[in-house]
Amino acid sequence: MSTKQVRRLFTDFAPKQYNLTLDPDRNTLQLTGSVEIRGRKTGRPAARLVFHQQGLKITSARIIKVDKKGEQEISVTRINHHAKFEEVRLHAGQMLYPGEYIVHMTFTGQVTRPMDGIYPCYFTLAGQEKRLIATQFESHFARHAFPCIDEPEAKATFDLTLLSPLNETVLANTPIGTQTVLGDKQKTTFQTTPIMSTYLLAFAFGEMGYKEAKTKNGTTIRAYATPENVTHTDFALDCAVRALEYFETYFAIPFPLPKCDLIALPDFASGAMENWGLITFREQALLVDPDNTSLSTKQHVVEVVVHELAHQWFGNLVTMRWWNDLWLNEGFANVMAYMVADTLFPEWQMMTQYIVDEQQPGLKLDALENTHPIEVPVHHPDEIRTIFDLISYSKGGNAIMMLKDYLGETAFRDGLRHYLAKHAYGNTTTVDLWEALEIASKKPVKEIMTAWTTQPGYPLVSAGVQGKQVHLHQEQFFVNPFERAKQSTKRLWPVILHAGPKTPEVFESEEIDFTLPDSQTFKLNLGQIGFFRSSYDPKHLAELAKQVQAGKLQPVDRLGILSDAFETAKAGYSDTVSALKLLQAYSDEDHPFVWDIITSVLGSVRAIMNDEALREAMKPYCRQLVAKQLARLGWEPRKGESHFDLLLRPNILAIAALAEEKSVVDEALRRFWAMTKPEDIAPDLRGVIYTTAAREGDAKTFDRLLELQDSTTSAEERLNLAAALTDFKQPELIDRALGLITSEQVRLQDTIYWIAYSFSNRYARDASWQWMIKSWPWLKENIGNDLSFSRMPVYAARVMSDADFLPAYQKFFESVMEPSLERGYKQGCEMIEWQSDWKKRDLTAIKKFFKQLG
C-alpha cells in the first residue's frame, strides 16, 4: 500500500461541541452554512488552527480564546484552503497556546450527485420527479458538509439547525427541538446529540411517510420511506423493535436516544449506515413487499437491520480510535447480526447461513498474499474504503464467533457489557476489548487472538488419519502457488480445532500427534466455527464422503468438507478431479446452504476453466445432479413447504436451466412471455426466469426486460433485471447493456452491479473491459468516493484466467493508480495468476473426468 500519510488534526484541536446551521438548496444544489466549534487546542503552540474541509469555501472565520478572564477575540489574518490535504487553515494574528477556544466559520459548498456528503435521492410520485436530500458521512465525508475535525476520535456533541422546504418531513439523529417558518422555508433545530464522531451525524428531508412502533422501554422507532413504499416497512419495523429490545437486555445498557428512525433511501451507495438514531438504508435492505420480495431478500433485510442496530452500541456508543481498528465496529456487527437473527428466527438457521454468506467469501479473499490483517494500518483517508471488505467484516466477525465459542456464552456477554460500560462515549483499540473479555472469562484472550488479528491469512490444517492415530500439520494457506513458493516466513496460529470430545482444544505448533478416544469418523472444525481450511489424506476423505452420503453429518459440516476440498484443489494442494469425485457423495443433498456451495463449485469450474467443450460436457452431469431435487420440488410451492425448500427451489431451477434441461428452459420461457406484469411470477423465481429468457433471447427479449427495468419501483426487481440485461450473448445487445450504465436509466447506486454482472457474462468480458477503460473518467467522477470503486480492479480480474491478459490489466490500472485502488489492483493481479495456473494445471484432467461420465 501507499506510504503517503496525512497528519491527525485531533492531536492539535479536540472539539467538544458543534453548533451547526446548514441550508442545502434542493433546486440549485448549493449549500450555505455556518458552524461554531467549541474545543480545546492541544499540542504545541502555533499561529493557526486547522480543520478538515473538502469542496467548501470558508467565507469568514473568527477565533475566540476562552479563559478565566472571559472571551478574547483573536484576529484571523488569512484563510488558506488546501485541497490536497482536505484542510482549511485559519492563520491567527498571534500565537495560539493550548486552552479553550471558540471558532466561528461561515461557508459555501455543494449538494453533489455522488452519494457522499450531502446528496439528492430521486424518485417519482404520481408521475412527478421528486428529490429527497440525504447524507452519508462515513468514512470521512462530514468534511464535505462543514469544516470539522473529521476523525473518529474527535467526538463531540452536535446542535444542528437545518433549513428545508415547508411542509416536508425533516429528520436528524435526535428529535426536533424547535421548528419555525422562515420565509418559504422551515427552520428546524434538533435536540443536542450524544457525544459522537462526525461520521455519525446525519439528516434527511423531503416527502416521506412512516410507520411507528415503540419498544418495551418506550423508545419510539419509525420506519420512513417514500410515500408509495411506506406500506412495505412493516416487516423491518417489527424486526427493529425486537432487535433493539434484545440488545438492551444483552448489553445491559438502554438505547441512549429517545427515538430511532430507519429510512429507506431511493439512492444509497452502501447497504446501510448506522448513523446514531437515524439509520439509512438502500431500499432493498429495508423494504419487504409480500407480493414482490424474495425470501432471500427478506432474510437480508433482517440481517442488515440487526447489523445496524448492533452498531448503536458497538461503533456509536463505543467507537474505534482510528480506522485501523474498523473491525471493532464491523466485525462485531457482522456476526452479531446473524446471531441475533438466529434467535429472532430460529427456523432460518442463520448461523449456518453465516458460514455460506460471510465465512466462505472471507476465506477466499484472505487466501491471497495481498490481503491484510484484521488490524490494518491506515495512513491516508483514501485507504479507508479499501478495508471496508470481507477481512474487516467477515474474518473479523468470524474471530468474534471463535472467541464466543472459546469463552462460553456467559463470559463473552459479561465481557462485552464490561467493555461497553467502561468505554461508553469514548474510543478504544482492540486491546481494550481483549482486556474486558479476559476480566470476564479469566482466559488468555489476548494470547489466543493476537495472531488472528495481527497476521494476514489463516492456516491450512492437514490431517493424516491411520485408525485412531491422527497427525496434524499447519501452514499458511495460499490459493496462489506462486506466492506460496516465495514464502520464507512461517506463520502459526492458535487453532481451536473443534474435532470432537477428548481431542486437543487448541493446536498452536506446526505439528501435533494424538490418539482418538474411539473409532469415530474424525472431522476437523465441527460446526465450521474456526477460520481455517482443512485437508485430509485420500483414504480418510473417502470415509468422510461415506458419512456425507449416509446423511450422518450436519449441513454445516457437509458444506465445509466440500468447500475445503475444492479450495485446496484450486490452490494445488490436491487435484480437482478428486474434489469432483467427492461431489458425487452429495447426490441426495437437499439443504439449500449446501447447494449454495455446490453451485459455487460448479460455477467456478465453468468460469475459470472457460472452455466451451468443458461447458458442454458438464451439462449432462449437472442435469443428473439436480434431477432428484428438481423432481421433488418442481416449480410450485406445496402447502406447508419448509423454509429451506422455498430457498432451494430457485437454485435448483437455475442450475437446471444453465445445464439446458429442456423442460425447465421451456417452462421459464413460457412463464416469461405469459406474464403481463412481474407480479405474475413468484418473486423467488423471477431471477431464474429473467436470466433464462436473456440467455435464450434476442432484441425483442432485451426490449421487454428493459421496459420492466424502466417501469419498476422495486430495488430488488431492478437488480434481477440488471442481471438479465447483462446476460445476452449478442454483441449488439452487450453493447446496449453497457451503454445503459452511464445513462439515466440506471441508478447510480446500481452501477457496480451492472459492471460486475457484465464481467461475469463470458460473452461480454472483453467488451466490459474495453468499456471500463473508456468509461473510467465517468466512473471516477460519479462513484470515485464509493466503497465499490476501490473494488473495480477485482471485478475485472476475478473472471480472467488467461495470463496473456495480465500486461494489459497492469498497464491500465497503473496509469490510473491512486491509494484507494492499490490493494484491489494487487489482489486482481494475483487472481489472474492463480486462476491461470489452476486452468493450466487441471483443465485437461477435468475435461477427461466429465467426458468419461458422459
BELRABEL-V243223 format. One record per residue. N is the residue number from 1. RES is the residue in one letter. NEAR is the number of other ideal C-beta (glycine too) atoms within 10 Angstrom. Layout:
{{N	RES	NEAR} {N	RES	NEAR}}
This chain:
{{1	M	16} {2	S	15} {3	T	8} {4	K	11} {5	Q	11} {6	V	14} {7	R	10} {8	R	12} {9	L	21} {10	F	21} {11	T	13} {12	D	19} {13	F	22} {14	A	17} {15	P	23} {16	K	14} {17	Q	17} {18	Y	24} {19	N	18} {20	L	21} {21	T	18} {22	L	22} {23	D	17} {24	P	25} {25	D	16} {26	R	17} {27	N	8} {28	T	9} {29	L	16} {30	Q	13} {31	L	22} {32	T	15} {33	G	22} {34	S	17} {35	V	21} {36	E	16} {37	I	23} {38	R	17} {39	G	20} {40	R	13} {41	K	20} {42	T	12} {43	G	12} {44	R	10} {45	P	9} {46	A	16} {47	A	13} {48	R	16} {49	L	23} {50	V	20} {51	F	26} {52	H	24} {53	Q	27} {54	Q	23} {55	G	17} {56	L	24} {57	K	13} {58	I	21} {59	T	12} {60	S	11} {61	A	20} {62	R	15} {63	I	23} {64	I	16} {65	K	19} {66	V	14} {67	D	11} {68	K	4} {69	K	7} {70	G	8} {71	E	11} {72	Q	10} {73	E	11} {74	I	18} {75	S	10} {76	V	20} {77	T	12} {78	R	11} {79	I	15} {80	N	12} {81	H	15} {82	H	11} {83	A	9} {84	K	6} {85	F	16} {86	E	20} {87	E	19} {88	V	23} {89	R	16} {90	L	23} {91	H	17} {92	A	19} {93	G	11} {94	Q	11} {95	M	10} {96	L	20} {97	Y	11} {98	P	14} {99	G	11} {100	E	14} {101	Y	22} {102	I	17} {103	V	21} {104	H	16} {105	M	25} {106	T	16} {107	F	21} {108	T	14} {109	G	24} {110	Q	19} {111	V	22} {112	T	18} {113	R	13} {114	P	18} {115	M	24} {116	D	24} {117	G	24} {118	I	25} {119	Y	26} {120	P	19} {121	C	23} {122	Y	14} {123	F	22} {124	T	12} {125	L	11} {126	A	7} {127	G	5} {128	Q	7} {129	E	8} {130	K	18} {131	R	19} {132	L	23} {133	I	23} {134	A	25} {135	T	27} {136	Q	26} {137	F	25} {138	E	24} {139	S	22} {140	H	22} {141	F	24} {142	A	30} {143	R	24} {144	H	27} {145	A	30} {146	F	30} {147	P	28} {148	C	24} {149	I	26} {150	D	26} {151	E	23} {152	P	24} {153	E	16} {154	A	20} {155	K	21} {156	A	20} {157	T	17} {158	F	26} {159	D	17} {160	L	23} {161	T	18} {162	L	25} {163	L	19} {164	S	24} {165	P	16} {166	L	10} {167	N	8} {168	E	15} {169	T	15} {170	V	20} {171	L	28} {172	A	25} {173	N	25} {174	T	21} {175	P	14} {176	I	13} {177	G	13} {178	T	10} {179	Q	13} {180	T	9} {181	V	10} {182	L	11} {183	G	8} {184	D	7} {185	K	16} {186	Q	18} {187	K	17} {188	T	21} {189	T	17} {190	F	24} {191	Q	17} {192	T	16} {193	T	21} {194	P	18} {195	I	17} {196	M	22} {197	S	23} {198	T	25} {199	Y	22} {200	L	26} {201	L	24} {202	A	25} {203	F	23} {204	A	24} {205	F	22} {206	G	23} {207	E	15} {208	M	23} {209	G	16} {210	Y	17} {211	K	18} {212	E	13} {213	A	16} {214	K	12} {215	T	18} {216	K	10} {217	N	11} {218	G	9} {219	T	21} {220	T	14} {221	I	24} {222	R	21} {223	A	30} {224	Y	26} {225	A	25} {226	T	23} {227	P	13} {228	E	13} {229	N	22} {230	V	17} {231	T	13} {232	H	22} {233	T	24} {234	D	15} {235	F	19} {236	A	25} {237	L	20} {238	D	17} {239	C	26} {240	A	27} {241	V	18} {242	R	19} {243	A	26} {244	L	23} {245	E	15} {246	Y	17} {247	F	20} {248	E	18} {249	T	12} {250	Y	17} {251	F	20} {252	A	14} {253	I	18} {254	P	14} {255	F	23} {256	P	17} {257	L	20} {258	P	12} {259	K	18} {260	C	23} {261	D	24} {262	L	26} {263	I	28} {264	A	26} {265	L	29} {266	P	23} {267	D	21} {268	F	26} {269	A	22} {270	S	18} {271	G	17} {272	A	22} {273	M	23} {274	E	24} {275	N	28} {276	W	24} {277	G	27} {278	L	27} {279	I	25} {280	T	27} {281	F	26} {282	R	22} {283	E	24} {284	Q	23} {285	A	25} {286	L	32} {287	L	28} {288	V	22} {289	D	18} {290	P	11} {291	D	10} {292	N	20} {293	T	22} {294	S	22} {295	L	18} {296	S	18} {297	T	21} {298	K	20} {299	Q	18} {300	H	18} {301	V	21} {302	V	25} {303	E	22} {304	V	22} {305	V	29} {306	V	28} {307	H	27} {308	E	27} {309	L	27} {310	A	26} {311	H	25} {312	Q	26} {313	W	23} {314	F	25} {315	G	24} {316	N	24} {317	L	22} {318	V	24} {319	T	25} {320	M	22} {321	R	17} {322	W	17} {323	W	22} {324	N	20} {325	D	26} {326	L	25} {327	W	25} {328	L	28} {329	N	24} {330	E	24} {331	G	25} {332	F	24} {333	A	24} {334	N	26} {335	V	27} {336	M	25} {337	A	25} {338	Y	24} {339	M	20} {340	V	24} {341	A	24} {342	D	19} {343	T	15} {344	L	16} {345	F	16} {346	P	10} {347	E	9} {348	W	19} {349	Q	17} {350	M	22} {351	M	19} {352	T	21} {353	Q	21} {354	Y	26} {355	I	25} {356	V	21} {357	D	19} {358	E	22} {359	Q	24} {360	Q	21} {361	P	16} {362	G	24} {363	L	23} {364	K	19} {365	L	19} {366	D	23} {367	A	23} {368	L	23} {369	E	20} {370	N	19} {371	T	21} {372	H	22} {373	P	19} {374	I	26} {375	E	21} {376	V	23} {377	P	14} {378	V	20} {379	H	15} {380	H	15} {381	P	21} {382	D	22} {383	E	24} {384	I	20} {385	R	22} {386	T	24} {387	I	25} {388	F	19} {389	D	27} {390	L	20} {391	I	23} {392	S	25} {393	Y	24} {394	S	26} {395	K	30} {396	G	30} {397	G	29} {398	N	28} {399	A	20} {400	I	23} {401	M	26} {402	M	22} {403	L	23} {404	K	20} {405	D	15} {406	Y	21} {407	L	21} {408	G	13} {409	E	9} {410	T	10} {411	A	20} {412	F	18} {413	R	16} {414	D	18} {415	G	24} {416	L	25} {417	R	16} {418	H	17} {419	Y	24} {420	L	19} {421	A	14} {422	K	14} {423	H	16} {424	A	14} {425	Y	14} {426	G	14} {427	N	20} {428	T	19} {429	T	15} {430	T	22} {431	V	12} {432	D	19} {433	L	27} {434	W	21} {435	E	18} {436	A	22} {437	L	24} {438	E	18} {439	I	15} {440	A	21} {441	S	18} {442	K	9} {443	K	16} {444	P	12} {445	V	22} {446	K	15} {447	E	12} {448	I	20} {449	M	21} {450	T	16} {451	A	17} {452	W	22} {453	T	21} {454	T	12} {455	Q	16} {456	P	17} {457	G	20} {458	Y	25} {459	P	24} {460	L	21} {461	V	25} {462	S	20} {463	A	19} {464	G	15} {465	V	20} {466	Q	10} {467	G	8} {468	K	13} {469	Q	11} {470	V	20} {471	H	14} {472	L	23} {473	H	16} {474	Q	22} {475	E	16} {476	Q	20} {477	F	22} {478	F	22} {479	V	27} {480	N	24} {481	P	17} {482	F	13} {483	E	18} {484	R	17} {485	A	8} {486	K	10} {487	Q	13} {488	S	4} {489	T	5} {490	K	9} {491	R	14} {492	L	15} {493	W	21} {494	P	19} {495	V	27} {496	I	20} {497	L	22} {498	H	18} {499	A	24} {500	G	15} {501	P	8} {502	K	11} {503	T	19} {504	P	15} {505	E	11} {506	V	11} {507	F	25} {508	E	14} {509	S	11} {510	E	12} {511	E	10} {512	I	16} {513	D	10} {514	F	16} {515	T	10} {516	L	18} {517	P	11} {518	D	8} {519	S	8} {520	Q	13} {521	T	14} {522	F	17} {523	K	21} {524	L	27} {525	N	22} {526	L	17} {527	G	15} {528	Q	27} {529	I	20} {530	G	27} {531	F	24} {532	F	23} {533	R	24} {534	S	25} {535	S	21} {536	Y	23} {537	D	14} {538	P	9} {539	K	10} {540	H	18} {541	L	21} {542	A	14} {543	E	14} {544	L	24} {545	A	19} {546	K	11} {547	Q	16} {548	V	23} {549	Q	15} {550	A	10} {551	G	12} {552	K	12} {553	L	18} {554	Q	14} {555	P	21} {556	V	23} {557	D	21} {558	R	23} {559	L	27} {560	G	27} {561	I	26} {562	L	24} {563	S	26} {564	D	27} {565	A	27} {566	F	24} {567	E	23} {568	T	23} {569	A	24} {570	K	26} {571	A	21} {572	G	18} {573	Y	20} {574	S	20} {575	D	16} {576	T	23} {577	V	15} {578	S	17} {579	A	23} {580	L	22} {581	K	16} {582	L	20} {583	L	20} {584	Q	13} {585	A	20} {586	Y	22} {587	S	13} {588	D	11} {589	E	24} {590	D	18} {591	H	20} {592	P	27} {593	F	20} {594	V	24} {595	W	24} {596	D	20} {597	I	24} {598	I	22} {599	T	18} {600	S	18} {601	V	23} {602	L	20} {603	G	13} {604	S	17} {605	V	26} {606	R	16} {607	A	17} {608	I	21} {609	M	21} {610	N	18} {611	D	18} {612	E	9} {613	A	12} {614	L	18} {615	R	17} {616	E	13} {617	A	19} {618	M	24} {619	K	16} {620	P	15} {621	Y	18} {622	C	20} {623	R	18} {624	Q	13} {625	L	23} {626	V	24} {627	A	14} {628	K	14} {629	Q	23} {630	L	19} {631	A	9} {632	R	13} {633	L	21} {634	G	13} {635	W	15} {636	E	9} {637	P	15} {638	R	10} {639	K	4} {640	G	5} {641	E	12} {642	S	13} {643	H	14} {644	F	18} {645	D	17} {646	L	17} {647	L	21} {648	L	22} {649	R	25} {650	P	22} {651	N	20} {652	I	27} {653	L	26} {654	A	20} {655	I	23} {656	A	25} {657	A	22} {658	L	23} {659	A	20} {660	E	16} {661	E	22} {662	K	10} {663	S	10} {664	V	23} {665	V	18} {666	D	12} {667	E	17} {668	A	26} {669	L	17} {670	R	11} {671	R	19} {672	F	22} {673	W	12} {674	A	9} {675	M	15} {676	T	6} {677	K	9} {678	P	19} {679	E	12} {680	D	11} {681	I	19} {682	A	19} {683	P	23} {684	D	20} {685	L	19} {686	R	26} {687	G	22} {688	V	25} {689	I	26} {690	Y	28} {691	T	23} {692	T	26} {693	A	23} {694	A	24} {695	R	19} {696	E	17} {697	G	23} {698	D	11} {699	A	12} {700	K	9} {701	T	21} {702	F	20} {703	D	13} {704	R	17} {705	L	24} {706	L	17} {707	E	11} {708	L	20} {709	Q	21} {710	D	11} {711	S	10} {712	T	16} {713	T	16} {714	S	22} {715	A	23} {716	E	26} {717	E	23} {718	R	22} {719	L	18} {720	N	24} {721	L	25} {722	A	26} {723	A	19} {724	A	30} {725	L	27} {726	T	26} {727	D	24} {728	F	25} {729	K	14} {730	Q	13} {731	P	12} {732	E	9} {733	L	22} {734	I	23} {735	D	13} {736	R	16} {737	A	27} {738	L	21} {739	G	13} {740	L	18} {741	I	24} {742	T	17} {743	S	7} {744	E	8} {745	Q	12} {746	V	19} {747	R	18} {748	L	20} {749	Q	23} {750	D	18} {751	T	22} {752	I	20} {753	Y	18} {754	W	23} {755	I	25} {756	A	21} {757	Y	21} {758	S	25} {759	F	23} {760	S	18} {761	N	20} {762	R	14} {763	Y	16} {764	A	23} {765	R	20} {766	D	12} {767	A	17} {768	S	26} {769	W	18} {770	Q	11} {771	W	21} {772	M	20} {773	I	14} {774	K	11} {775	S	17} {776	W	16} {777	P	10} {778	W	13} {779	L	20} {780	K	14} {781	E	10} {782	N	18} {783	I	21} {784	G	17} {785	N	23} {786	D	22} {787	L	21} {788	S	19} {789	F	22} {790	S	26} {791	R	24} {792	M	24} {793	P	24} {794	V	19} {795	Y	20} {796	A	26} {797	A	24} {798	R	21} {799	V	19} {800	M	22} {801	S	23} {802	D	12} {803	A	14} {804	D	9} {805	F	17} {806	L	16} {807	P	9} {808	A	11} {809	Y	19} {810	Q	14} {811	K	9} {812	F	17} {813	F	22} {814	E	10} {815	S	9} {816	V	15} {817	M	13} {818	E	16} {819	P	20} {820	S	23} {821	L	21} {822	E	19} {823	R	24} {824	G	23} {825	Y	24} {826	K	18} {827	Q	23} {828	G	26} {829	C	18} {830	E	21} {831	M	26} {832	I	24} {833	E	21} {834	W	24} {835	Q	25} {836	S	19} {837	D	19} {838	W	24} {839	K	19} {840	K	11} {841	R	16} {842	D	22} {843	L	19} {844	T	12} {845	A	13} {846	I	24} {847	K	16} {848	K	12} {849	F	21} {850	F	21} {851	K	12} {852	Q	8} {853	L	13} {854	G	12}}
